[in-house]
Amino acid sequence: MTRPLIGISTYVEESARYGVWDVPAALAPSGYHELVQAAGGAAVLLPPDDPGRAAEVLGRVDGLVVAGGPDLDPVHYGAARDPRTGAPAAVRDRWELALIDAALAGDVPLLGICRGMQALNVALGGTLVQHIDGHVGAPGVMSRHPVRPVPGTRYAALVPEEAQVPTYHHQAVDQLGRGLVVSAEAVDGTVEAIELPDPRRWVLGVQWHPERDTDTRVMSSLIAAAGLRAALHAPTPVS
């Protein structure tokens, strides 16, 4: 059986060192494609492109993962920049917001991870809290904390128990975007997962980093939805 093909957004680092080289490179931590593969999918990396080509690119994949990374520019949700907000990543912002818009328009199963969840919220008109304390440990080191599912949501059906998750973020969802509901929260009330409740569409965002964990339940559900969509859109064999 052909595995569903899951596109993973990547980003450009101006200085990436490997071997004798120090050059710009489009990157995604290996945990993303390893999680897709462990959950039964095939992975392909999507480097930044012309935002106008997002729908074309998504026409080649069965599902989309929008990866974690730096802060979104608050210009995208109409806010003044907090001094603690990171430097803008304009090319990445435009590309990933275009990917999300195209995925929503085309009913492509979508999982947003950390920044990807925040981008999903902003793409649907929501806003972000630009700084919270207590969700980042030492620089470059994941911490863990519990998240509680909201009963009746897709996430709760996948992970019904309180779960300890790897986390590294200083921003969070504030006002929800159009149609979104909260599907998990931290003990302090921080929004930890959001989703579109439409059972015909698979759209979920998690604030933590499942690619740094061994639990494949959320990713397996994305891949199952991507496989179903691929089957529905498969060309009819010519007799």
Biotite code that builds the C-alpha atoms (Angstrom):
import biotite.structure as struc

atoms = struc.array([
    struc.Atom([0.000, 0.000, 0.000], chain_id="A", res_id=1, res_name="MET", atom_name="CA", element="C"),
    struc.Atom([1.277, 3.476, -0.882], chain_id="A", res_id=2, res_name="THR", atom_name="CA", element="C"),
    struc.Atom([1.943, 5.565, 2.203], chain_id="A", res_id=3, res_name="ARG", atom_name="CA", element="C"),
    struc.Atom([0.250, 8.972, 2.395], chain_id="A", res_id=4, res_name="PRO", atom_name="CA", element="C"),
    struc.Atom([2.701, 11.732, 1.474], chain_id="A", res_id=5, res_name="LEU", atom_name="CA", element="C"),
    struc.Atom([3.000, 14.404, 4.165], chain_id="A", res_id=6, res_name="ILE", atom_name="CA", element="C"),
    struc.Atom([4.575, 17.760, 3.367], chain_id="A", res_id=7, res_name="GLY", atom_name="CA", element="C"),
    struc.Atom([6.593, 19.406, 6.164], chain_id="A", res_id=8, res_name="ILE", atom_name="CA", element="C"),
    struc.Atom([7.336, 23.128, 6.020], chain_id="A", res_id=9, res_name="SER", atom_name="CA", element="C"),
    struc.Atom([10.996, 24.104, 6.244], chain_id="A", res_id=10, res_name="THR", atom_name="CA", element="C"),
    struc.Atom([12.854, 27.350, 6.772], chain_id="A", res_id=11, res_name="TYR", atom_name="CA", element="C"),
    struc.Atom([16.082, 28.898, 5.496], chain_id="A", res_id=12, res_name="VAL", atom_name="CA", element="C"),
    struc.Atom([19.046, 29.398, 7.804], chain_id="A", res_id=13, res_name="GLU", atom_name="CA", element="C"),
    struc.Atom([21.630, 31.752, 6.330], chain_id="A", res_id=14, res_name="GLU", atom_name="CA", element="C"),
    struc.Atom([24.504, 29.846, 7.930], chain_id="A", res_id=15, res_name="SER", atom_name="CA", element="C"),
    struc.Atom([24.295, 26.055, 8.151], chain_id="A", res_id=16, res_name="ALA", atom_name="CA", element="C"),
    struc.Atom([27.503, 24.116, 8.840], chain_id="A", res_id=17, res_name="ARG", atom_name="CA", element="C"),
    struc.Atom([28.140, 20.574, 7.673], chain_id="A", res_id=18, res_name="TYR", atom_name="CA", element="C"),
    struc.Atom([31.414, 19.007, 6.580], chain_id="A", res_id=19, res_name="GLY", atom_name="CA", element="C"),
    struc.Atom([33.566, 21.751, 5.091], chain_id="A", res_id=20, res_name="VAL", atom_name="CA", element="C"),
    struc.Atom([30.562, 23.902, 4.171], chain_id="A", res_id=21, res_name="TRP", atom_name="CA", element="C"),
    struc.Atom([28.954, 26.920, 5.801], chain_id="A", res_id=22, res_name="ASP", atom_name="CA", element="C"),
    struc.Atom([26.118, 27.917, 3.476], chain_id="A", res_id=23, res_name="VAL", atom_name="CA", element="C"),
    struc.Atom([22.431, 28.884, 3.474], chain_id="A", res_id=24, res_name="PRO", atom_name="CA", element="C"),
    struc.Atom([20.191, 25.823, 3.767], chain_id="A", res_id=25, res_name="ALA", atom_name="CA", element="C"),
    struc.Atom([16.502, 24.970, 3.994], chain_id="A", res_id=26, res_name="ALA", atom_name="CA", element="C"),
    struc.Atom([16.092, 22.987, 7.206], chain_id="A", res_id=27, res_name="LEU", atom_name="CA", element="C"),
    struc.Atom([13.678, 21.025, 9.352], chain_id="A", res_id=28, res_name="ALA", atom_name="CA", element="C"),
    struc.Atom([14.793, 19.052, 12.417], chain_id="A", res_id=29, res_name="PRO", atom_name="CA", element="C"),
    struc.Atom([14.863, 15.332, 11.649], chain_id="A", res_id=30, res_name="SER", atom_name="CA", element="C"),
    struc.Atom([12.282, 14.607, 14.367], chain_id="A", res_id=31, res_name="GLY", atom_name="CA", element="C"),
    struc.Atom([9.529, 15.826, 12.021], chain_id="A", res_id=32, res_name="TYR", atom_name="CA", element="C"),
    struc.Atom([10.106, 13.375, 9.196], chain_id="A", res_id=33, res_name="HIS", atom_name="CA", element="C"),
    struc.Atom([10.942, 10.607, 11.674], chain_id="A", res_id=34, res_name="GLU", atom_name="CA", element="C"),
    struc.Atom([7.576, 11.097, 13.407], chain_id="A", res_id=35, res_name="LEU", atom_name="CA", element="C"),
    struc.Atom([5.734, 11.020, 10.079], chain_id="A", res_id=36, res_name="VAL", atom_name="CA", element="C"),
    struc.Atom([7.523, 7.806, 9.125], chain_id="A", res_id=37, res_name="GLN", atom_name="CA", element="C"),
    struc.Atom([6.981, 6.194, 12.530], chain_id="A", res_id=38, res_name="ALA", atom_name="CA", element="C"),
    struc.Atom([3.254, 6.919, 12.193], chain_id="A", res_id=39, res_name="ALA", atom_name="CA", element="C"),
    struc.Atom([3.021, 5.261, 8.775], chain_id="A", res_id=40, res_name="GLY", atom_name="CA", element="C"),
    struc.Atom([3.493, 8.142, 6.356], chain_id="A", res_id=41, res_name="GLY", atom_name="CA", element="C"),
    struc.Atom([6.083, 9.200, 3.817], chain_id="A", res_id=42, res_name="ALA", atom_name="CA", element="C"),
    struc.Atom([7.622, 12.641, 4.330], chain_id="A", res_id=43, res_name="ALA", atom_name="CA", element="C"),
    struc.Atom([8.669, 15.365, 1.916], chain_id="A", res_id=44, res_name="VAL", atom_name="CA", element="C"),
    struc.Atom([10.201, 18.697, 2.900], chain_id="A", res_id=45, res_name="LEU", atom_name="CA", element="C"),
    struc.Atom([8.651, 21.893, 1.531], chain_id="A", res_id=46, res_name="LEU", atom_name="CA", element="C"),
    struc.Atom([11.164, 24.746, 1.231], chain_id="A", res_id=47, res_name="PRO", atom_name="CA", element="C"),
    struc.Atom([9.921, 28.339, 1.074], chain_id="A", res_id=48, res_name="PRO", atom_name="CA", element="C"),
    struc.Atom([8.454, 29.245, -2.319], chain_id="A", res_id=49, res_name="ASP", atom_name="CA", element="C"),
    struc.Atom([6.331, 31.918, -3.940], chain_id="A", res_id=50, res_name="ASP", atom_name="CA", element="C"),
    struc.Atom([3.211, 32.118, -1.717], chain_id="A", res_id=51, res_name="PRO", atom_name="CA", element="C"),
    struc.Atom([1.102, 32.177, -4.876], chain_id="A", res_id=52, res_name="GLY", atom_name="CA", element="C"),
    struc.Atom([2.233, 28.613, -5.581], chain_id="A", res_id=53, res_name="ARG", atom_name="CA", element="C"),
    struc.Atom([1.123, 27.164, -2.249], chain_id="A", res_id=54, res_name="ALA", atom_name="CA", element="C"),
    struc.Atom([-1.975, 25.506, -3.707], chain_id="A", res_id=55, res_name="ALA", atom_name="CA", element="C"),
    struc.Atom([0.095, 23.983, -6.511], chain_id="A", res_id=56, res_name="GLU", atom_name="CA", element="C"),
    struc.Atom([2.557, 22.532, -4.008], chain_id="A", res_id=57, res_name="VAL", atom_name="CA", element="C"),
    struc.Atom([-0.202, 21.133, -1.801], chain_id="A", res_id=58, res_name="LEU", atom_name="CA", element="C"),
    struc.Atom([-1.730, 19.494, -4.853], chain_id="A", res_id=59, res_name="GLY", atom_name="CA", element="C"),
    struc.Atom([1.244, 17.086, -4.741], chain_id="A", res_id=60, res_name="ARG", atom_name="CA", element="C"),
    struc.Atom([0.836, 15.959, -1.101], chain_id="A", res_id=61, res_name="VAL", atom_name="CA", element="C"),
    struc.Atom([-1.859, 14.262, 0.965], chain_id="A", res_id=62, res_name="ASP", atom_name="CA", element="C"),
    struc.Atom([-1.348, 16.137, 4.250], chain_id="A", res_id=63, res_name="GLY", atom_name="CA", element="C"),
    struc.Atom([0.577, 19.077, 5.708], chain_id="A", res_id=64, res_name="LEU", atom_name="CA", element="C"),
    struc.Atom([2.645, 19.640, 8.843], chain_id="A", res_id=65, res_name="VAL", atom_name="CA", element="C"),
    struc.Atom([3.563, 23.262, 9.641], chain_id="A", res_id=66, res_name="VAL", atom_name="CA", element="C"),
    struc.Atom([6.660, 23.045, 11.797], chain_id="A", res_id=67, res_name="ALA", atom_name="CA", element="C"),
    struc.Atom([7.734, 24.956, 14.884], chain_id="A", res_id=68, res_name="GLY", atom_name="CA", element="C"),
    struc.Atom([10.150, 27.857, 14.849], chain_id="A", res_id=69, res_name="GLY", atom_name="CA", element="C"),
    struc.Atom([10.497, 31.587, 15.523], chain_id="A", res_id=70, res_name="PRO", atom_name="CA", element="C"),
    struc.Atom([7.787, 34.069, 16.463], chain_id="A", res_id=71, res_name="ASP", atom_name="CA", element="C"),
    struc.Atom([5.295, 35.250, 13.870], chain_id="A", res_id=72, res_name="LEU", atom_name="CA", element="C"),
    struc.Atom([5.534, 38.924, 13.037], chain_id="A", res_id=73, res_name="ASP", atom_name="CA", element="C"),
    struc.Atom([2.709, 40.606, 15.027], chain_id="A", res_id=74, res_name="PRO", atom_name="CA", element="C"),
    struc.Atom([1.869, 42.670, 11.939], chain_id="A", res_id=75, res_name="VAL", atom_name="CA", element="C"),
    struc.Atom([-0.071, 39.596, 10.775], chain_id="A", res_id=76, res_name="HIS", atom_name="CA", element="C"),
    struc.Atom([-2.512, 39.945, 13.673], chain_id="A", res_id=77, res_name="TYR", atom_name="CA", element="C"),
    struc.Atom([-2.579, 43.713, 13.934], chain_id="A", res_id=78, res_name="GLY", atom_name="CA", element="C"),
    struc.Atom([-0.488, 44.108, 17.090], chain_id="A", res_id=79, res_name="ALA", atom_name="CA", element="C"),
    struc.Atom([2.436, 46.323, 18.027], chain_id="A", res_id=80, res_name="ALA", atom_name="CA", element="C"),
    struc.Atom([5.680, 44.431, 18.520], chain_id="A", res_id=81, res_name="ARG", atom_name="CA", element="C"),
    struc.Atom([6.492, 43.499, 22.110], chain_id="A", res_id=82, res_name="ASP", atom_name="CA", element="C"),
    struc.Atom([10.234, 43.966, 22.796], chain_id="A", res_id=83, res_name="PRO", atom_name="CA", element="C"),
    struc.Atom([10.404, 40.294, 23.797], chain_id="A", res_id=84, res_name="ARG", atom_name="CA", element="C"),
    struc.Atom([9.092, 39.123, 20.414], chain_id="A", res_id=85, res_name="THR", atom_name="CA", element="C"),
    struc.Atom([11.773, 37.663, 18.153], chain_id="A", res_id=86, res_name="GLY", atom_name="CA", element="C"),
    struc.Atom([13.061, 39.157, 14.930], chain_id="A", res_id=87, res_name="ALA", atom_name="CA", element="C"),
    struc.Atom([10.742, 38.912, 11.905], chain_id="A", res_id=88, res_name="PRO", atom_name="CA", element="C"),
    struc.Atom([10.996, 35.930, 9.559], chain_id="A", res_id=89, res_name="ALA", atom_name="CA", element="C"),
    struc.Atom([9.080, 37.549, 6.702], chain_id="A", res_id=90, res_name="ALA", atom_name="CA", element="C"),
    struc.Atom([9.705, 34.944, 3.985], chain_id="A", res_id=91, res_name="VAL", atom_name="CA", element="C"),
    struc.Atom([8.741, 32.099, 6.265], chain_id="A", res_id=92, res_name="ARG", atom_name="CA", element="C"),
    struc.Atom([5.651, 33.909, 7.555], chain_id="A", res_id=93, res_name="ASP", atom_name="CA", element="C"),
    struc.Atom([4.305, 34.568, 4.055], chain_id="A", res_id=94, res_name="ARG", atom_name="CA", element="C"),
    struc.Atom([4.991, 31.025, 2.838], chain_id="A", res_id=95, res_name="TRP", atom_name="CA", element="C"),
    struc.Atom([3.538, 29.173, 5.820], chain_id="A", res_id=96, res_name="GLU", atom_name="CA", element="C"),
    struc.Atom([0.453, 31.378, 6.041], chain_id="A", res_id=97, res_name="LEU", atom_name="CA", element="C"),
    struc.Atom([-0.094, 30.734, 2.331], chain_id="A", res_id=98, res_name="ALA", atom_name="CA", element="C"),
    struc.Atom([0.301, 26.980, 2.875], chain_id="A", res_id=99, res_name="LEU", atom_name="CA", element="C"),
    struc.Atom([-2.271, 27.085, 5.672], chain_id="A", res_id=100, res_name="ILE", atom_name="CA", element="C"),
    struc.Atom([-4.721, 29.103, 3.558], chain_id="A", res_id=101, res_name="ASP", atom_name="CA", element="C"),
    struc.Atom([-4.316, 26.643, 0.687], chain_id="A", res_id=102, res_name="ALA", atom_name="CA", element="C"),
    struc.Atom([-4.709, 23.619, 2.973], chain_id="A", res_id=103, res_name="ALA", atom_name="CA", element="C"),
    struc.Atom([-7.916, 25.029, 4.437], chain_id="A", res_id=104, res_name="LEU", atom_name="CA", element="C"),
    struc.Atom([-9.287, 25.894, 1.008], chain_id="A", res_id=105, res_name="ALA", atom_name="CA", element="C"),
    struc.Atom([-8.444, 22.447, -0.360], chain_id="A", res_id=106, res_name="GLY", atom_name="CA", element="C"),
    struc.Atom([-9.446, 20.403, 2.710], chain_id="A", res_id=107, res_name="ASP", atom_name="CA", element="C"),
    struc.Atom([-5.884, 19.092, 3.046], chain_id="A", res_id=108, res_name="VAL", atom_name="CA", element="C"),
    struc.Atom([-5.391, 17.493, 6.497], chain_id="A", res_id=109, res_name="PRO", atom_name="CA", element="C"),
    struc.Atom([-3.278, 19.931, 8.517], chain_id="A", res_id=110, res_name="LEU", atom_name="CA", element="C"),
    struc.Atom([-1.261, 19.669, 11.721], chain_id="A", res_id=111, res_name="LEU", atom_name="CA", element="C"),
    struc.Atom([0.344, 22.832, 13.109], chain_id="A", res_id=112, res_name="GLY", atom_name="CA", element="C"),
    struc.Atom([3.132, 22.315, 15.642], chain_id="A", res_id=113, res_name="ILE", atom_name="CA", element="C"),
    struc.Atom([4.073, 25.108, 18.109], chain_id="A", res_id=114, res_name="CYS", atom_name="CA", element="C"),
    struc.Atom([4.640, 28.085, 15.770], chain_id="A", res_id=115, res_name="ARG", atom_name="CA", element="C"),
    struc.Atom([2.530, 26.138, 13.263], chain_id="A", res_id=116, res_name="GLY", atom_name="CA", element="C"),
    struc.Atom([-0.413, 26.144, 15.682], chain_id="A", res_id=117, res_name="MET", atom_name="CA", element="C"),
    struc.Atom([-0.005, 29.872, 16.229], chain_id="A", res_id=118, res_name="GLN", atom_name="CA", element="C"),
    struc.Atom([0.160, 30.442, 12.466], chain_id="A", res_id=119, res_name="ALA", atom_name="CA", element="C"),
    struc.Atom([-3.058, 28.443, 12.032], chain_id="A", res_id=120, res_name="LEU", atom_name="CA", element="C"),
    struc.Atom([-4.789, 30.657, 14.583], chain_id="A", res_id=121, res_name="ASN", atom_name="CA", element="C"),
    struc.Atom([-3.503, 33.844, 12.943], chain_id="A", res_id=122, res_name="VAL", atom_name="CA", element="C"),
    struc.Atom([-4.431, 32.617, 9.431], chain_id="A", res_id=123, res_name="ALA", atom_name="CA", element="C"),
    struc.Atom([-8.020, 32.353, 10.662], chain_id="A", res_id=124, res_name="LEU", atom_name="CA", element="C"),
    struc.Atom([-8.014, 35.866, 12.129], chain_id="A", res_id=125, res_name="GLY", atom_name="CA", element="C"),
    struc.Atom([-6.925, 35.069, 15.685], chain_id="A", res_id=126, res_name="GLY", atom_name="CA", element="C"),
    struc.Atom([-4.312, 36.794, 17.832], chain_id="A", res_id=127, res_name="THR", atom_name="CA", element="C"),
    struc.Atom([-1.388, 35.793, 20.041], chain_id="A", res_id=128, res_name="LEU", atom_name="CA", element="C"),
    struc.Atom([-0.087, 36.636, 23.499], chain_id="A", res_id=129, res_name="VAL", atom_name="CA", element="C"),
    struc.Atom([3.440, 37.796, 22.717], chain_id="A", res_id=130, res_name="GLN", atom_name="CA", element="C"),
    struc.Atom([5.043, 36.607, 25.942], chain_id="A", res_id=131, res_name="HIS", atom_name="CA", element="C"),
    struc.Atom([4.219, 34.174, 28.733], chain_id="A", res_id=132, res_name="ILE", atom_name="CA", element="C"),
    struc.Atom([6.449, 32.771, 31.442], chain_id="A", res_id=133, res_name="ASP", atom_name="CA", element="C"),
    struc.Atom([6.919, 29.194, 32.516], chain_id="A", res_id=134, res_name="GLY", atom_name="CA", element="C"),
    struc.Atom([6.838, 27.327, 29.201], chain_id="A", res_id=135, res_name="HIS", atom_name="CA", element="C"),
    struc.Atom([10.520, 27.610, 28.247], chain_id="A", res_id=136, res_name="VAL", atom_name="CA", element="C"),
    struc.Atom([13.368, 26.102, 30.233], chain_id="A", res_id=137, res_name="GLY", atom_name="CA", element="C"),
    struc.Atom([17.057, 26.616, 29.512], chain_id="A", res_id=138, res_name="ALA", atom_name="CA", element="C"),
    struc.Atom([17.881, 27.906, 26.009], chain_id="A", res_id=139, res_name="PRO", atom_name="CA", element="C"),
    struc.Atom([17.771, 25.041, 23.534], chain_id="A", res_id=140, res_name="GLY", atom_name="CA", element="C"),
    struc.Atom([16.441, 22.539, 26.091], chain_id="A", res_id=141, res_name="VAL", atom_name="CA", element="C"),
    struc.Atom([12.907, 21.126, 25.976], chain_id="A", res_id=142, res_name="MET", atom_name="CA", element="C"),
    struc.Atom([10.969, 21.073, 29.234], chain_id="A", res_id=143, res_name="SER", atom_name="CA", element="C"),
    struc.Atom([7.844, 19.001, 29.924], chain_id="A", res_id=144, res_name="ARG", atom_name="CA", element="C"),
    struc.Atom([4.499, 19.840, 31.471], chain_id="A", res_id=145, res_name="HIS", atom_name="CA", element="C"),
    struc.Atom([1.018, 18.290, 31.539], chain_id="A", res_id=146, res_name="PRO", atom_name="CA", element="C"),
    struc.Atom([-1.769, 19.186, 29.115], chain_id="A", res_id=147, res_name="VAL", atom_name="CA", element="C"),
    struc.Atom([-5.419, 18.346, 29.677], chain_id="A", res_id=148, res_name="ARG", atom_name="CA", element="C"),
    struc.Atom([-7.732, 17.434, 26.778], chain_id="A", res_id=149, res_name="PRO", atom_name="CA", element="C"),
    struc.Atom([-11.064, 19.210, 26.425], chain_id="A", res_id=150, res_name="VAL", atom_name="CA", element="C"),
    struc.Atom([-13.841, 16.569, 26.365], chain_id="A", res_id=151, res_name="PRO", atom_name="CA", element="C"),
    struc.Atom([-15.713, 16.192, 23.110], chain_id="A", res_id=152, res_name="GLY", atom_name="CA", element="C"),
    struc.Atom([-12.869, 17.349, 20.859], chain_id="A", res_id=153, res_name="THR", atom_name="CA", element="C"),
    struc.Atom([-10.915, 15.418, 18.239], chain_id="A", res_id=154, res_name="ARG", atom_name="CA", element="C"),
    struc.Atom([-7.778, 15.723, 20.352], chain_id="A", res_id=155, res_name="TYR", atom_name="CA", element="C"),
    struc.Atom([-9.537, 14.274, 23.397], chain_id="A", res_id=156, res_name="ALA", atom_name="CA", element="C"),
    struc.Atom([-10.695, 11.316, 21.311], chain_id="A", res_id=157, res_name="ALA", atom_name="CA", element="C"),
    struc.Atom([-7.079, 10.663, 20.316], chain_id="A", res_id=158, res_name="LEU", atom_name="CA", element="C"),
    struc.Atom([-5.453, 11.339, 23.708], chain_id="A", res_id=159, res_name="VAL", atom_name="CA", element="C"),
    struc.Atom([-8.148, 11.081, 26.391], chain_id="A", res_id=160, res_name="PRO", atom_name="CA", element="C"),
    struc.Atom([-5.779, 11.290, 29.355], chain_id="A", res_id=161, res_name="GLU", atom_name="CA", element="C"),
    struc.Atom([-3.700, 14.133, 30.781], chain_id="A", res_id=162, res_name="GLU", atom_name="CA", element="C"),
    struc.Atom([-0.346, 13.876, 29.010], chain_id="A", res_id=163, res_name="ALA", atom_name="CA", element="C"),
    struc.Atom([3.160, 15.102, 29.732], chain_id="A", res_id=164, res_name="GLN", atom_name="CA", element="C"),
    struc.Atom([4.423, 16.833, 26.589], chain_id="A", res_id=165, res_name="VAL", atom_name="CA", element="C"),
    struc.Atom([7.734, 18.362, 25.465], chain_id="A", res_id=166, res_name="PRO", atom_name="CA", element="C"),
    struc.Atom([7.394, 22.124, 25.272], chain_id="A", res_id=167, res_name="THR", atom_name="CA", element="C"),
    struc.Atom([9.442, 25.174, 24.297], chain_id="A", res_id=168, res_name="TYR", atom_name="CA", element="C"),
    struc.Atom([7.481, 28.360, 23.630], chain_id="A", res_id=169, res_name="HIS", atom_name="CA", element="C"),
    struc.Atom([7.052, 31.863, 25.048], chain_id="A", res_id=170, res_name="HIS", atom_name="CA", element="C"),
    struc.Atom([3.983, 32.884, 23.026], chain_id="A", res_id=171, res_name="GLN", atom_name="CA", element="C"),
    struc.Atom([0.478, 31.454, 23.008], chain_id="A", res_id=172, res_name="ALA", atom_name="CA", element="C"),
    struc.Atom([-2.958, 31.720, 21.444], chain_id="A", res_id=173, res_name="VAL", atom_name="CA", element="C"),
    struc.Atom([-5.017, 34.667, 22.701], chain_id="A", res_id=174, res_name="ASP", atom_name="CA", element="C"),
    struc.Atom([-8.230, 35.291, 20.726], chain_id="A", res_id=175, res_name="GLN", atom_name="CA", element="C"),
    struc.Atom([-9.274, 32.243, 18.730], chain_id="A", res_id=176, res_name="LEU", atom_name="CA", element="C"),
    struc.Atom([-9.464, 32.392, 14.953], chain_id="A", res_id=177, res_name="GLY", atom_name="CA", element="C"),
    struc.Atom([-12.695, 31.803, 13.035], chain_id="A", res_id=178, res_name="ARG", atom_name="CA", element="C"),
    struc.Atom([-14.283, 28.453, 13.756], chain_id="A", res_id=179, res_name="GLY", atom_name="CA", element="C"),
    struc.Atom([-11.521, 27.181, 16.015], chain_id="A", res_id=180, res_name="LEU", atom_name="CA", element="C"),
    struc.Atom([-12.113, 25.611, 19.425], chain_id="A", res_id=181, res_name="VAL", atom_name="CA", element="C"),
    struc.Atom([-9.708, 24.870, 22.251], chain_id="A", res_id=182, res_name="VAL", atom_name="CA", element="C"),
    struc.Atom([-8.991, 21.149, 22.546], chain_id="A", res_id=183, res_name="SER", atom_name="CA", element="C"),
    struc.Atom([-6.294, 21.063, 25.264], chain_id="A", res_id=184, res_name="ALA", atom_name="CA", element="C"),
    struc.Atom([-5.033, 23.371, 28.015], chain_id="A", res_id=185, res_name="GLU", atom_name="CA", element="C"),
    struc.Atom([-2.095, 23.567, 30.374], chain_id="A", res_id=186, res_name="ALA", atom_name="CA", element="C"),
    struc.Atom([-2.646, 23.633, 34.124], chain_id="A", res_id=187, res_name="VAL", atom_name="CA", element="C"),
    struc.Atom([-2.202, 27.426, 34.070], chain_id="A", res_id=188, res_name="ASP", atom_name="CA", element="C"),
    struc.Atom([-4.939, 27.779, 31.432], chain_id="A", res_id=189, res_name="GLY", atom_name="CA", element="C"),
    struc.Atom([-2.616, 28.338, 28.459], chain_id="A", res_id=190, res_name="THR", atom_name="CA", element="C"),
    struc.Atom([-4.198, 27.095, 25.232], chain_id="A", res_id=191, res_name="VAL", atom_name="CA", element="C"),
    struc.Atom([-2.244, 23.989, 24.225], chain_id="A", res_id=192, res_name="GLU", atom_name="CA", element="C"),
    struc.Atom([-4.283, 22.651, 21.286], chain_id="A", res_id=193, res_name="ALA", atom_name="CA", element="C"),
    struc.Atom([-6.847, 24.067, 18.878], chain_id="A", res_id=194, res_name="ILE", atom_name="CA", element="C"),
    struc.Atom([-8.902, 22.483, 16.117], chain_id="A", res_id=195, res_name="GLU", atom_name="CA", element="C"),
    struc.Atom([-11.701, 22.961, 13.644], chain_id="A", res_id=196, res_name="LEU", atom_name="CA", element="C"),
    struc.Atom([-14.603, 20.873, 14.956], chain_id="A", res_id=197, res_name="PRO", atom_name="CA", element="C"),
    struc.Atom([-15.958, 20.016, 11.488], chain_id="A", res_id=198, res_name="ASP", atom_name="CA", element="C"),
    struc.Atom([-15.788, 16.184, 11.322], chain_id="A", res_id=199, res_name="PRO", atom_name="CA", element="C"),
    struc.Atom([-15.320, 16.363, 7.532], chain_id="A", res_id=200, res_name="ARG", atom_name="CA", element="C"),
    struc.Atom([-12.013, 18.240, 7.914], chain_id="A", res_id=201, res_name="ARG", atom_name="CA", element="C"),
    struc.Atom([-8.854, 17.272, 9.829], chain_id="A", res_id=202, res_name="TRP", atom_name="CA", element="C"),
    struc.Atom([-7.329, 20.508, 11.161], chain_id="A", res_id=203, res_name="VAL", atom_name="CA", element="C"),
    struc.Atom([-5.472, 20.489, 14.476], chain_id="A", res_id=204, res_name="LEU", atom_name="CA", element="C"),
    struc.Atom([-2.739, 22.543, 16.142], chain_id="A", res_id=205, res_name="GLY", atom_name="CA", element="C"),
    struc.Atom([-0.667, 21.595, 19.174], chain_id="A", res_id=206, res_name="VAL", atom_name="CA", element="C"),
    struc.Atom([1.508, 24.015, 21.116], chain_id="A", res_id=207, res_name="GLN", atom_name="CA", element="C"),
    struc.Atom([4.036, 21.367, 22.114], chain_id="A", res_id=208, res_name="TRP", atom_name="CA", element="C"),
    struc.Atom([6.567, 19.361, 20.081], chain_id="A", res_id=209, res_name="HIS", atom_name="CA", element="C"),
    struc.Atom([5.361, 15.815, 19.308], chain_id="A", res_id=210, res_name="PRO", atom_name="CA", element="C"),
    struc.Atom([8.426, 15.351, 17.080], chain_id="A", res_id=211, res_name="GLU", atom_name="CA", element="C"),
    struc.Atom([10.467, 15.312, 20.284], chain_id="A", res_id=212, res_name="ARG", atom_name="CA", element="C"),
    struc.Atom([8.373, 12.516, 21.811], chain_id="A", res_id=213, res_name="ASP", atom_name="CA", element="C"),
    struc.Atom([7.413, 8.900, 21.116], chain_id="A", res_id=214, res_name="THR", atom_name="CA", element="C"),
    struc.Atom([3.613, 9.263, 21.118], chain_id="A", res_id=215, res_name="ASP", atom_name="CA", element="C"),
    struc.Atom([2.401, 8.890, 17.522], chain_id="A", res_id=216, res_name="THR", atom_name="CA", element="C"),
    struc.Atom([-1.364, 9.089, 18.130], chain_id="A", res_id=217, res_name="ARG", atom_name="CA", element="C"),
    struc.Atom([-1.909, 12.595, 16.782], chain_id="A", res_id=218, res_name="VAL", atom_name="CA", element="C"),
    struc.Atom([0.362, 12.074, 13.771], chain_id="A", res_id=219, res_name="MET", atom_name="CA", element="C"),
    struc.Atom([-1.184, 8.673, 13.035], chain_id="A", res_id=220, res_name="SER", atom_name="CA", element="C"),
    struc.Atom([-4.614, 10.315, 12.909], chain_id="A", res_id=221, res_name="SER", atom_name="CA", element="C"),
    struc.Atom([-3.345, 12.973, 10.490], chain_id="A", res_id=222, res_name="LEU", atom_name="CA", element="C"),
    struc.Atom([-1.893, 10.266, 8.257], chain_id="A", res_id=223, res_name="ILE", atom_name="CA", element="C"),
    struc.Atom([-5.113, 8.251, 8.349], chain_id="A", res_id=224, res_name="ALA", atom_name="CA", element="C"),
    struc.Atom([-7.046, 11.347, 7.240], chain_id="A", res_id=225, res_name="ALA", atom_name="CA", element="C"),
    struc.Atom([-4.456, 12.023, 4.532], chain_id="A", res_id=226, res_name="ALA", atom_name="CA", element="C"),
    struc.Atom([-4.755, 8.440, 3.299], chain_id="A", res_id=227, res_name="GLY", atom_name="CA", element="C"),
    struc.Atom([-8.535, 8.707, 3.112], chain_id="A", res_id=228, res_name="LEU", atom_name="CA", element="C"),
    struc.Atom([-8.301, 11.963, 1.177], chain_id="A", res_id=229, res_name="ARG", atom_name="CA", element="C"),
    struc.Atom([-5.754, 10.430, -1.226], chain_id="A", res_id=230, res_name="ALA", atom_name="CA", element="C"),
    struc.Atom([-8.085, 7.488, -1.861], chain_id="A", res_id=231, res_name="ALA", atom_name="CA", element="C"),
    struc.Atom([-11.022, 9.800, -2.561], chain_id="A", res_id=232, res_name="LEU", atom_name="CA", element="C"),
    struc.Atom([-8.963, 11.849, -5.013], chain_id="A", res_id=233, res_name="HIS", atom_name="CA", element="C"),
    struc.Atom([-7.236, 8.916, -6.745], chain_id="A", res_id=234, res_name="ALA", atom_name="CA", element="C"),
    struc.Atom([-7.728, 8.864, -10.519], chain_id="A", res_id=235, res_name="PRO", atom_name="CA", element="C"),
    struc.Atom([-10.181, 6.290, -11.840], chain_id="A", res_id=236, res_name="THR", atom_name="CA", element="C"),
    struc.Atom([-8.298, 3.443, -13.559], chain_id="A", res_id=237, res_name="PRO", atom_name="CA", element="C"),
    struc.Atom([-8.760, 3.301, -17.306], chain_id="A", res_id=238, res_name="VAL", atom_name="CA", element="C"),
    struc.Atom([-10.178, -0.042, -18.423], chain_id="A", res_id=239, res_name="SER", atom_name="CA", element="C"),
])
